[in-house]
Amino acid sequence: MNARRDGRNNRVALFDGIEEGGIRASSLYSTSSHEIDEHDNEQALEGLQDRVNLLKRLSGDINEEVDSHNRMLDRMGNDMDSSRGVLSGTMDKFKMVFETKSSRRMFSLVASFVVLFLIIYYLTRKGNLSKA
């Protein structure tokens, strides 16, 4: 019961001076409280201005970051296009080499030497491992 009375007193104190349809003039409300409210409003306004400036700087930083990433992606796209051009030129030359019969013979000869070299290397390596 005591807690209920305290809650009612708090509500009365909170809503003291408010009547139906408007605010009742109170004897406690004076010029000094008006100046305090003005000061509080100015502080709140300054705080909002600081937040707006911070958001403006952040959005500017985000814009710069997005622009730098777009430039980097454009450079990567250009590099990929040039790589694609080089690769396609290499593939065209490779196809040209395999189209002629003499080139096929040359390729088979080089491939045979490479395979023979790998076999000899493997055998000598295996022989050295078994002696150790």
N, C-alpha and C positions, 0 to 999 in steps of 0.2 A: 504494500500500500504506500509505503514511503517512497519507493522508486517511482511509482506512478505519479505521485505528487511532484517529485523532482522533474520528471519528464514534462509534466504540464507547465511547470514554472519555466523550464527551458524554452518551451514553445512560445509561451507568452513573451518572454524576453526577446526571443528571436523575431517574432512577428509584431512586436510592440510598435505602434505608430502606423500600422497598415490598417485601413478601414475598407469597407465596401466601396468600390469605385475609385479609390485613390489613396494617397498617402496623407495621413494626418500630421499636421505640423506639431513637432514636439519641442518642448522647452530645452531638451538636451541638444537639439540640432542648432548649431551656431555657426558663425563665420569661420571659426578655427577648424571645425570638422569638415566644412566645405573646402577649406584650403588643404586639409589632409587628403580628402578625396581627390582633389586636383593633382596633388603631388603623387598619389598612388597611380592615378591615371597616366600621368607623364612617365612614371617609371615603367608601367606596363607597356606604354607606347614605345619607349626606348628599347625595352626587351623585345618587342615585336619587330622593331626596325633591325635590331641586331640579328634576329632569326632570319628575317627576309634577306639581309645582306649575306648571311652564311649560306642560305639556300641558293642565292644568286651565284656566289662563288663556286659552290658545289656543282651547280648546273653548268657553269662555264668550264669547270675542270672535266666534267663528264663529256661535254661537247668536244673539248680538245682531245680527250682520250679516244672518243669514237672516230674523230677525224684522223688521228694517227693510225688507228687500226685499219681504217678504210684505205689509207695510203699504203700500208703494209700489205693488205690483201690485194690491192691493185698491182703492186710490184710482184707479189707471188704469182698472180695470174699471168702477168707478162712473162715472167721467168718460165712458167709452165708452158706457155705458148711457144717460146723460143726453144725449149727442150723438146717439145713435140715436133717442131720443125727439124731439129737436128736428128732426132730419132727416126723420123720418117725418111730423111735423106739417107741415113745409114742403112735402113731397111731396103730402100730402093737399090743401093749399091750392092747389098748382100744378095738380093734377088737377081741382079744382073750377073753376079759372079756365078751363081748356080744355074743360070740359064744356058751358059756355054758349056760344051762338053769338055773342052780342054781345062776349064776351070774346075770342073767336077773331078777330073783326074788329079789335078794339082791338090785339091782339097783332100781327096782320099789318100794321096801320097803323104801329105803332112800329117793327117790323122793317124796313118799307120806308123809313122815315126814317133809320134807322141805316145801311142799305145805301147810300142816296142820299148821306148825309154822308160815308161812307167813299170812295165814288166821286169826289165833288167834292174831298175832301182829297187823294186819290191823283193826280187830274189837276192840281191846283194845285201839288202837291209835284213832280210830274214836270216841269211847266212851269218851275218855279224852278230845277230841276237842269239843264235844257237851256240856260238863259240863262247859267248860271255857267260 
